[in-house]
Amino acid sequence: MQLAGQVAIITGGSKGIGRAIASRFAEEGASVALVARTEADVEAAVVEIRSNGGRAIGLAADVSSESDVVEFVSR
């Protein structure tokens, strides 16, 4: 539990390397906040992390959009 009490924002967290990183961070105790462009993919990753005992939230957003980033971080 090297990341207990920490929060990680992970962009591209719904697939591939981003999803693997999110899962591993959650396994190490971090609360993870996932962001990706496709809502269904983000939700699937969040469900998977939570089903394995992790803490996760997610939001579909475009990180090239400042307003999307501001909204995501505020959540």
N, C-alpha and C positions, 0 to 999 in steps of 0.2 A: 504494500500500500504506500508506495513512494510518493503518490500524488494526492493523498487524502487531504481534503480541505481546499484543493485548488480547483479553479474553473478554467477550462480550455475552450476557446472558440476555434472551430475547425471548419475551414472553407473546403468545399468539395468533399464534404463528409458523408455523402450518400453512396459513393461507389469507390471501388478500387483502393488505392493507397490511403485516401482520406478516410474511408470507412474503416479500414484496418487500424489506422492510427486512433480514430475515435474509440473503437472497441478496446484497444489496448490501454489507452488512457483511462477509460472507465474501469477496466479491470484493476488498474493501479490506484483506484479511488478518486479520480478526478470526476467532477461534474462536467459533462460535455455539452456544448452548444453547437449544433451542426447547422451549416448553411450550404445550400446547393440550389440550383435553378429549378429542379423538378420536385414539387410538393410530395407526390406519391413516393418518390425515392427517398426523400428526407424522412418521411414518416416511417417507412419500412426500416430504415437504419435505427431510428429512435426506438421503435418497438423491439427490435432485436437487442439493442443495448439494455433496455429496461428488463426484457425477459431473462437476461443473464445477470440481473441484480444491479445494473449500473443506473446512474442518474443521467438523464439526457432530455434536452429539448431540441426542437428543430424548427427551421423556417425556410421556406422557399424564397430566395432573394438573389439578386444580381449584384455581386460585390463590386462591379464597375459603376454602380449607381450609389451615389453618396446618400441619398434618402433611404435606400434599402439598408445600407450599412448602419445608419443612425437608428433606424427602427429595430433592426436585429440586436444591436448592442444594448439598446434600452430595455429590451425584453429580458 
